[in-house]
Amino acid sequence: MGLGFLFPGQGAQRVGMIGDIEAAEPAVARRFEEASEAVGFDLAETIRHGPPERLNSTEITQPALVAVGVALLDAWCRRGGAEPEVVAGHSLGEYSALVAAGALEFAAAIALVHERGKLMQDAVPAGQGAMAAILGLGDDEVAECCEGIDGTVSPANYNSPGQVVIAGSTAAVAAAIDVCKARGARRAVPLDVSVPSHCALMAPASEPLAELLRSADIRDPRIPVVQNHTATAATDSATIRENLVHQLTSPVRWSESVGAMAVAGVGTFVESGPGNVLAGLARRIDRSLRVHGIGTLDGLLAAIEATRDE
C-alpha cells in the first residue's frame, strides 16, 4: 500500500512547536532560518518563543506552518523514512504539500503564503468574519442550514463524516449555528480565527493572489498533489495555479481528498505538522487507514519504525 503525507493548516500552530525535533535535527533550524530570510524578519524566533498573539496572526501563521511542515519532512527523510508517493494539505497545508512534491521551492512558498496571509486579512476587517465547526450533521444538511440565512455563510471545510466547518460574516455564522442546532447538530463550536477562510468573503483577495501565482515559479510536481478544490490529484502547474485561486473562496473537500487517496491505494498516512488533527480526521474518514503523527521526536521515530513494516 502507498504512503501519503498530509500537511495541516491554520489552527495547528503553537509556540515552541516541534522544539524537541529541532534540538535533535540541525536541518530543522536551517529551514527556520531560510524561512526567516524569505520573509525578511525573524520568523524562527516567533515559532520558538512567540508571543502567541503574533504567531496566531494570519500572515505569520501561514509561513510558520509551511516552515514546520517541510522541516518535519526533512527530518523524516534524514532519519530514513520512506519518500511519500502522494501528498495533500488541508487549506494552507496545500502549499506545504506543493513544496514536498517539488512544485514549489521552499523559500518561494514561504514568501508566497506570507503575502497570501496579508491578502486574506485585508479582505475582511477584524471582527466582521467568523467560522464555526458543526458536529453531528451530514454535509448536505449543513449546506441546507446555511441556505436562506441573511448575509454570507457557507460550508468551508468538509473535514470528515459529521464534521463540517462553516464560514462567513459574523452575524450570518451565528444565525447558521442556531439553525444547525435546531436541525439536530450535536455541537456547534465557534472557532478562534482571524479570517473567515474558504467562503465568498475572500473574493477581494482572489485576483491579487492570482497575480502572485502567475509570477510564481510553480512547476509540474514530481508526485501527485491532491488539491482541496477538486479532491483530485493535480499533475501540472497550470491546474495547480487555478485550484489555488479557487481554494480561497471554495470549501476544502478533505473527506473526499483522503477518501480518493485511499481508493487509489494509499493505506498509510503521515501527518507532517504539529499535533494530530488530520490523523484524527483520517481515521474518521476511513477506519482501515494507518495514520502516524511526526510532530514530536518520539512520534517521528515511532512512525519511521512502523512504516518500515507497512
URPEPE-V267480 format. One record per residue. PHI is phi in whole degrees, -180 to 180 (* if undefined). NEAR is the number of other ideal C-beta (glycine too) atoms within 8 Angstrom. Layout:
phi:near
PHI:NEAR
PHI:NEAR
//
This chain:
phi:near
*:7
-77:11
-112:13
-116:14
-107:14
-119:18
-119:18
-77:16
-111:12
-60:12
110:8
-82:12
-70:12
-157:9
-62:10
81:8
-58:11
55:12
-62:8
-71:8
-72:15
-60:12
-65:6
-95:6
-129:11
-57:5
-63:10
-66:14
-60:9
-63:8
-63:13
-63:15
-68:9
-62:11
-65:17
-61:12
-64:8
-68:13
-99:11
84:4
-152:5
-82:6
-63:15
-58:11
-61:8
-68:12
-61:13
-78:10
-129:7
80:9
-72:7
-56:8
-65:7
-76:9
-61:15
-83:9
-72:11
-53:12
-72:11
-96:13
-56:14
-64:15
-66:17
-63:14
-72:17
-64:16
-61:14
-67:14
-60:17
-72:15
-62:16
-67:16
-63:12
-58:12
-63:14
-58:14
-68:9
-65:8
-86:9
98:5
-69:10
-71:6
-68:6
-66:12
-100:9
-155:15
-135:15
-154:18
-134:17
-84:15
59:13
-51:14
-58:17
-61:17
-71:15
-62:17
-61:14
-67:15
-65:15
-60:15
-87:12
80:8
-84:13
-134:13
-72:7
-57:12
-62:10
-65:11
-66:15
-61:16
-64:11
-65:13
-74:13
-62:13
-69:10
-58:13
-61:15
-63:10
-62:11
-68:14
-65:12
-73:7
-68:11
-134:11
-58:4
-54:5
90:5
-97:7
-128:12
-154:13
-138:14
-151:13
-92:12
-107:16
-113:11
98:8
-121:13
-75:7
-56:9
-66:6
-64:10
-64:14
-60:10
-65:8
-65:13
-77:14
-69:6
88:3
-75:12
-67:5
97:9
-100:9
-160:14
-162:12
-61:12
-111:13
-136:12
-92:11
-80:11
-167:9
-55:7
84:9
-135:11
-129:12
-99:13
-109:17
-145:15
162:18
-68:13
-56:9
-68:8
-68:13
-64:17
-61:9
-66:12
-66:15
-58:13
-61:8
-66:11
-63:15
-63:9
-65:6
-77:10
119:7
-59:11
-68:6
-149:8
-139:11
-116:7
-61:9
-101:10
-86:3
-129:10
-98:7
-139:11
-88:15
-72:13
60:13
-145:13
-63:8
-65:12
-84:16
-54:9
-60:7
-89:13
-65:11
-69:6
-60:9
-67:13
-59:10
-66:8
-62:11
-70:12
-64:7
-91:5
-77:10
-85:6
-101:10
-110:8
-63:6
-72:13
-74:5
-131:11
-63:11
-118:16
-84:13
-97:17
-59:17
-68:9
-111:8
59:11
-131:7
-81:10
-95:13
-125:7
-139:7
-67:9
-63:6
-65:10
-60:15
-58:13
-60:8
-69:13
-66:12
-70:11
-61:9
-58:14
-58:14
-113:10
-115:8
-70:10
-79:12
-94:11
-73:14
-56:13
-66:9
-64:13
-65:16
-62:11
-65:12
-67:14
-64:13
-63:6
-77:9
112:7
-81:14
-109:10
-129:14
-121:17
-121:17
-91:18
-100:14
179:16
-71:10
81:10
-143:8
-62:10
-69:14
-62:13
-64:8
-64:14
-61:14
-66:10
-74:10
-71:13
-152:9
-68:5
-81:5
-75:14
-99:8
-133:11
-131:14
-103:12
-125:13
-82:14
-128:10
-64:8
-61:6
-64:11
-62:15
-66:9
-66:9
-67:14
-61:12
-64:8
-65:10
-75:13
-67:7
-104:5
-107:8
//
